[in-house]
Every structure is written in C-alpha cells, then in structure tokens.
C-alpha cells in the first residue's frame, strides 16, 4: 500500500514537510523550516516529526528556506540517503543553507547575550540596592561586547558557565549546513531519477523561483504504477525572467493518482504581472520629484532579480529616469551567480543579464551601505529582506524612512498593487 502523510505546511504556510511511504521506502518531500514568531518557530523546528534514520531519500521542490531549511537537522540526526533536486536549486542551497546556519548561530548568540545581560543587571541592582543608571548598564553591555556592533561570544559563554545559566543552542550551525550540502544531488528537468525500490522522480518547471520544480513520482508495483504529482509552490505565468509553470507533461505522466499542491493564494486573484511596471513608475516619479530615495525590501531569490530586470527594462524604454539603482543583499548577489550559471533555465539572455548588472550598482560591504545612505542623489535601493524583519533594509528604513522625500515599496502577500501616502512619506504596496 502507498500512503502519504502531511508533517508540515498543512493548515499553515511555512514548514513544508511531507512523507510518502511506499511500503519499501519512506521518501520525504521537502524539509522546510517553520517561520513565524520566535517561540512558535523554536518549538516547531526543534521537533522533527519523523526519525531521520528511517527516511530512505528526500525530494526537494525548491530552495526557499520554508521548504529546505531543516535539511541540516535531517542530515545531522541520522539520515543516510540522498537529497534529490534540480541543478539550480542545488547551487542556490550552497548560499541559502550556509546563510541560514549563520542566522541560527547569530540568533542564539543574541538570545544568550540578552539573557546574561538581564541576569547581570539584576545581580548588580541587588548589590547596589538601587535602580541601575544608564552608565551602570553601559558598563555591563561593554563587558559583553567587543565593539558596539559585535558581541564578545567567548566572554558571554564563560560568564554563562560561571553563573550556571541556561544556554540557547542554535538549531544548527554553519558547519552543519556545510556538511548537509554533501548529501544533495542536482538533476536536469525531465530526467527520471531512482529514489527508492521501484520508485522514481522526474522534475518539471514550476516557475516559482529559479530551479523550482513539480515532482512527478512513480511507484511501480506488480499490479500497477502509481503516479503522484507534488507541485511545491506554483509560480505565476508571464513573470519577467522565469519560465512559466509546466502545462504540457509527457504523455506517460498525465494520468495522476494523487495531486499534492499548495493553496496559499487559492482564495484570490492576483493583479496581472504587467501592472507592476506602471505602479512602480508612478511611485518612482513622485520620489524623484522630491529628490528622495525609493526603498524596495525584497526577498533575495527571484524577487530581487525580477525587480532588477524590470527597472533596467523600464530605463531602456525611457519610462523611468536614469538615476542610481543600488542592490544591497549579500544573498541576492550570490544568487545572481546561479542565474548566470544556468541561462537555459530562465528567460534572460546572457547579454541582457550582463547589461542589467552593469546598469545597477551592487553593494558588497556594510561600509558601502552607509555610503549609499549618504549619497544625496535621488536613487533606488533594493535591499533584503522581503518581510522587513531583518537584513540590510532595516538600516535604510531607520536612517531614511522618516524623511519626507523617502518612499518605501512593500509587498503585501494578500494585496494587489496599490499606493498609499502616509504623512508625506509614501508607502506603496505591491
């Protein structure tokens, strides 16, 4: 008997994880991280719903962390099989999983710093028998930091151990992520790959991000062959740089027994993709007239590259002024290399790709972030992250967001494209 179970992203939109039990093998489909409030995410992500050593193999639909982010935990806890995905996804994970490991380590270090700082505040206040002054608090903070922006991790660890305090441990480390990459194999679309006894997978274009795939799984049994189509996240049609989701499957793959698909936007209709250019032009024109900065928070994978292409195309068509465009996203810059390496997997020609990159300034260091902020010219800044919960974009918003001349373009998952003016500072949703 062939059975299927949902272990994540069922009734919610992150943490995608499902298992196919063929009787001979347990095959994991995606291994995503739950993303949400810190406590909820912490509790859900630390509990692995299936013993990793019992999983024969894994199929990964695409590189987004809510579909791939727990792979380092899987491989660290006893999984010995192979992780099968497309070639661009495999290369994108080189950056995305290492970045995720870095974030896990940094978050744990910051939580340990906050916990120790609170403990030392309380201890010093008890010793002095009075409320601490800001100067007293600054002394304690300086004890725990190398610089105003860098924690002294070694000192924090030593003091936690000295005082017997609980230590927050990261979900996984950068080294765990690096080791997990050795388990991942990338294949072209349309290639049938064995993933278990009598079980294969073939990838079709899903159009969500570069390398994202529909996974057509065949389970061959003496009495019949079962066909299961797992879509992962489905892309939209007519995107600027990505190929459309597959509509024409090989004849032998069309008679599906089970379809597993996402339903994130199943209750609404998106505005046409083409509307984005008109909306962006309107906001940009008003911003340039004020001599200001248009800040665009963006996800690093596909979203950022699409924005770069659309802005370059609008400039080439003389529909926006020739003002500086800065891209400040280390992850997004790395993913650009994947686009260059796999030109046949997207719509951009290499000539278009190079012309686009030459027209746009890549911010490669934090020092250059501040140079961009101080640049007095009207400009566009595209910066991570898309959810505006972290990343370089927060620095731009903090420094420039209160200026009357600044506009911030943000994407509301539930909205179509529209513009809103608030207190003279424009906020536009797309």
C-alpha positions in Angstrom: 0.0 0.0 0.0 1.2 3.5 -0.8 0.5 6.1 1.9 1.0 9.8 2.2 1.2 12.0 5.4 1.5 15.8 5.9 4.0 16.7 8.5 4.2 20.5 7.9 2.6 23.3 6.0 -0.8 21.7 6.4 -3.2 24.4 7.6 -0.3 26.9 7.6 2.0 28.4 5.0 5.5 27.5 6.2 7.5 24.5 7.3 6.7 22.3 4.3 7.3 18.6 5.0 5.5 15.5 3.8 6.3 11.8 3.6 5.5 9.2 1.1 5.5 5.6 2.4 5.7 3.1 -0.5 5.9 0.1 1.8 9.6 -0.3 0.9 10.8 3.3 1.5 9.9 6.4 3.3 10.5 9.3 1.0 10.5 12.9 2.4 9.1 15.7 0.2 10.7 18.9 1.3 12.2 19.6 4.7 11.2 23.2 5.5 11.7 25.4 8.4 8.7 26.9 10.2 8.9 30.7 10.0 6.9 32.8 12.4 7.0 34.2 16.0 10.3 33.2 17.6 8.8 31.0 20.3 6.4 29.2 17.9 9.2 28.7 15.4 11.6 27.5 18.1 9.2 24.9 19.4 8.1 23.6 16.0 11.5 23.5 14.3 13.2 21.6 17.2 10.7 18.7 17.0 11.5 16.5 14.0 8.2 14.7 13.3 9.9 11.6 11.8 13.0 9.7 12.8 15.6 10.8 10.2 17.3 7.4 10.1 14.0 5.9 8.8 13.9 8.1 5.8 15.3 6.5 2.6 15.6 9.6 0.4 14.3 13.1 0.0 12.9 15.1 -2.9 13.2 18.9 -2.7 10.9 21.1 -4.7 12.9 24.4 -4.4 15.5 26.3 -2.3 13.3 28.6 -0.2 14.1 28.1 3.5 10.4 27.2 4.4 11.0 24.2 2.1 14.7 23.4 2.7 15.7 25.0 6.0 15.7 21.8 8.2 17.9 19.8 5.8 21.0 20.3 8.1 19.0 18.9 11.0 17.9 15.9 8.9 21.5 15.0 7.9 22.9 15.7 11.4 20.4 13.4 13.1 21.0 10.1 11.2 19.7 10.5 7.6 22.0 8.5 5.3 20.1 8.7 1.9 20.4 11.2 -0.9 18.5 14.5 -1.4 17.3 14.8 -5.0 16.6 18.2 -6.6 17.3 20.3 -9.7 20.7 21.7 -10.5 19.9 25.4 -9.9 18.3 24.5 -6.6 21.4 22.5 -5.6 23.7 25.5 -6.4 21.4 28.0 -4.6 21.5 25.9 -1.5 25.2 26.5 -1.3 24.4 30.0 -0.3 21.0 29.7 1.3 21.7 26.9 3.8 25.0 28.4 4.9 23.2 31.8 5.4 20.5 30.0 7.4 23.2 28.4 9.6 24.8 31.8 10.2 21.4 33.2 11.2 20.8 30.3 13.6 24.1 30.9 15.2 23.7 34.7 15.4 20.2 34.4 16.8 21.4 32.0 19.6 24.3 34.3 20.4 22.0 37.3 20.7 19.5 35.5 22.9 22.3 34.3 25.2 23.6 37.9 25.3 20.1 39.3 26.3 19.7 36.6 29.0 23.1 37.2 30.5 22.7 40.9 30.4 19.4 40.7 32.2 21.0 38.4 34.8 23.9 40.8 35.4 21.6 43.8 35.6 19.6 42.1 38.3 22.7 41.0 40.2 24.3 44.5 40.1 21.0 46.1 41.1 20.7 43.7 44.1 24.3 44.5 45.1 23.8 48.3 44.9 20.3 48.1 46.3 19.1 50.7 43.9 17.9 51.1 40.3 20.8 51.0 37.8 21.8 54.1 36.0 22.3 54.2 32.2 26.0 54.4 32.9 25.9 51.2 35.0 24.0 49.4 32.2 26.5 50.6 29.6 29.4 49.1 31.7 27.7 45.8 31.7 27.0 46.0 28.0 30.6 46.9 27.2 31.7 43.9 29.2 29.8 41.6 26.8 30.8 43.3 23.5 34.0 43.6 21.5 32.6 46.7 19.7 29.2 48.5 19.8 28.1 46.1 17.0 29.9 42.9 17.8 29.2 40.5 20.7 32.1 39.0 22.7 30.9 35.4 22.3 33.7 33.9 24.3 33.1 36.1 27.3 29.4 35.5 27.2 29.9 31.8 27.1 32.4 31.9 30.0 30.0 34.0 32.2 27.0 31.8 31.4 29.0 28.8 32.5 30.3 30.6 35.6 26.8 31.5 36.7 25.2 28.3 35.7 22.8 29.9 33.2 20.8 28.1 30.6 22.4 28.4 27.1 20.4 28.8 23.9 21.8 26.4 21.3 21.3 27.1 17.6 19.0 24.7 15.5 22.2 24.0 13.5 25.5 25.7 12.7 27.1 26.8 9.5 29.3 23.6 9.7 26.1 21.5 10.0 24.8 23.3 6.8 28.1 22.8 5.0 28.0 19.1 5.8 24.4 18.7 4.6 25.4 20.0 1.1 27.3 16.8 0.5 24.0 14.9 0.6 22.4 16.9 -2.2 22.3 15.9 -5.9 21.1 18.1 -8.7 19.5 16.9 -11.9 18.1 18.4 -15.1 14.3 18.8 -15.7 12.9 15.8 -17.5 15.4 13.2 -16.1 13.9 10.2 -14.3 15.9 9.5 -11.1 15.6 6.5 -8.9 14.7 7.5 -5.3 13.6 4.1 -3.9 12.7 0.5 -4.7 10.7 0.7 -7.9 10.2 4.5 -7.3 11.4 7.3 -9.5 11.0 11.1 -9.7 11.0 13.4 -12.7 11.1 17.2 -12.5 9.0 19.7 -14.5 9.3 23.5 -14.4 7.2 25.1 -11.6 8.0 28.7 -12.3 8.1 29.8 -8.6 11.9 30.6 -8.3 14.9 29.6 -10.4 15.1 25.8 -10.3 11.7 25.2 -8.6 10.1 22.0 -9.8 6.9 19.9 -9.9 7.9 16.4 -8.8 6.3 13.6 -10.7 6.8 10.4 -8.6 6.1 7.0 -10.0 5.8 4.0 -7.6 5.9 0.8 -9.7 4.1 -2.2 -8.3 3.3 -5.6 -9.9 -0.4 -4.8 -10.1 0.1 -1.2 -11.4 2.1 2.0 -11.4 1.0 4.8 -9.0 1.7 8.4 -10.1 1.9 11.2 -7.6 2.4 14.9 -8.6 3.8 17.1 -5.8 3.9 20.7 -7.1 5.7 22.5 -4.2 5.0 26.2 -4.6 3.5 27.1 -8.0 4.7 30.2 -9.9 2.7 32.7 -11.8 2.6 33.0 -15.6 4.2 35.7 -17.6 6.9 36.5 -14.9 9.6 38.8 -16.3 12.5 36.4 -16.1 11.2 32.9 -15.1 9.8 30.3 -17.4 6.1 29.6 -17.0 4.9 26.6 -14.9 4.6 23.4 -17.0 1.2 22.8 -18.6 2.2 20.0 -21.0 3.5 16.9 -19.3 4.9 13.8 -21.0 2.1 11.5 -22.1 3.0 8.8 -19.7 2.9 11.3 -16.8 -0.6 12.7 -17.3 -2.8 10.1 -15.6 -2.2 11.2 -11.9 -3.5 9.2 -9.0 -2.7 11.8 -6.3 -2.0 15.6 -6.7 -0.5 17.5 -3.7 -0.4 21.2 -4.3 -0.2 24.5 -2.4 -3.2 26.6 -1.7 -1.6 29.8 -0.3 -3.4 32.1 -2.8 -6.3 29.7 -3.7 -8.9 32.2 -2.5 -7.9 35.3 -4.5 -6.8 36.6 -7.9 -3.6 38.4 -8.4 -3.4 41.6 -10.5 -1.6 41.0 -13.8 2.1 40.9 -13.5 2.4 43.7 -16.1 0.7 46.2 -13.7 3.9 46.3 -11.5 5.8 48.5 -14.0 3.1 51.2 -14.1 2.7 51.3 -10.3 6.5 51.4 -9.8 6.8 54.3 -12.3 4.2 56.4 -10.5 5.9 56.0 -7.1 9.4 56.5 -8.6 8.3 59.7 -10.5 6.9 61.2 -7.3 10.0 60.2 -5.3 12.4 61.7 -7.9 10.5 64.9 -7.9 11.1 65.2 -4.2 14.7 64.4 -4.6 14.3 61.3 -2.4 15.1 57.6 -2.1 12.8 54.7 -3.2 13.4 51.8 -0.8 12.3 48.4 -2.0 12.5 45.5 0.5 12.9 42.2 -1.4 13.4 38.5 -1.0 16.8 37.5 -2.2 15.8 34.7 -4.6 13.9 35.5 -7.8 12.1 38.6 -6.4 15.2 40.7 -6.3 16.5 39.6 -9.7 13.0 40.3 -11.2 13.0 43.8 -9.8 16.5 44.4 -11.2 15.3 43.3 -14.6 12.1 45.3 -14.5 13.9 48.5 -13.5 16.5 48.0 -16.2 13.9 47.4 -18.8 11.9 50.5 -17.8 15.1 52.5 -18.1 15.9 51.1 -21.5 12.4 52.0 -22.7 12.9 55.6 -21.3 10.0 55.1 -18.9 12.0 55.9 -15.8 14.8 58.5 -15.3 18.4 57.4 -15.3 19.0 57.5 -11.5 21.3 55.3 -9.5 20.0 51.8 -8.6 21.6 50.0 -5.7 21.2 46.4 -4.8 22.1 45.7 -1.2 21.6 42.0 -0.4 24.6 39.6 0.0 22.3 36.6 -0.6 20.7 38.2 -3.6 24.1 39.0 -5.1 25.2 35.3 -4.7 22.0 34.1 -6.3 22.8 36.3 -9.3 25.7 33.9 -10.0 23.2 31.0 -10.2 21.2 32.9 -12.8 24.5 33.4 -14.8 25.4 29.7 -14.5 22.1 28.4 -15.7 20.9 30.6 -18.6 18.7 28.0 -20.2 16.6 27.7 -17.0 15.2 31.3 -17.3 14.2 33.8 -19.9 17.2 36.2 -19.7 19.9 36.0 -22.4 23.4 36.4 -21.2 23.6 39.7 -23.0 20.5 41.0 -21.1 21.9 39.6 -17.8 25.3 41.4 -18.2 23.7 44.7 -19.4 21.3 44.6 -16.4 24.1 44.0 -13.9 26.3 46.7 -15.5 23.5 49.3 -15.1 22.9 48.5 -11.4 25.4 49.1 -8.5 26.0 46.1 -6.3 26.6 47.0 -2.6 29.2 44.5 -1.4 30.0 45.7 2.1 28.4 47.3 5.2 30.7 50.3 4.6 29.1 50.7 1.2 25.7 50.5 2.7 26.5 53.7 4.6 28.0 55.3 1.5 24.7 54.6 -0.3 22.6 56.1 2.6 24.8 59.2 2.5 24.5 59.5 -1.3 22.4 62.8 -1.8 21.1 61.9 -5.2 17.6 60.6 -6.0 18.0 56.9 -6.0 16.5 53.4 -5.8 17.7 50.9 -3.2 16.6 47.3 -3.3 17.6 45.5 -0.1 16.9 42.3 1.9 14.7 41.2 3.5 11.2 40.9 1.8 9.3 40.5 5.1 11.1 43.6 6.6 12.0 41.6 9.7 15.8 41.7 9.4 18.6 42.3 6.9 20.1 45.4 5.4 16.8 47.0 4.5 16.2 47.9 8.2 19.3 50.1 8.2 17.9 52.1 5.2 14.5 52.4 6.7 15.9 53.5 10.1 18.2 56.2 8.5 15.9 57.4 5.7 12.4 56.2 6.5 11.3 59.4 8.4 12.4 61.8 5.6 9.5 63.4 3.7 11.3 62.6 0.4 11.5 58.8 1.1 9.2 56.2 -0.4 9.0 52.6 0.7 7.6 49.9 -1.6 6.5 46.8 0.2 4.8 43.7 -0.9 1.6 42.7 0.9 1.0 39.0 0.3 -2.7 39.5 0.4 -2.9 42.6 -1.8 -2.8 43.6 -5.4 -0.7 46.5 -6.5 -1.7 49.9 -4.9 -0.2 53.0 -3.5 -0.8 54.7 -0.2 0.5 58.1 1.1 1.1 58.5 4.8 2.2 61.8 6.5 4.0 62.9 3.4 6.2 59.7 3.4 4.9 57.4 0.7 4.3 53.7 1.4 3.4 51.6 -1.7 2.3 48.1 -1.6 2.8 45.7 -4.4 
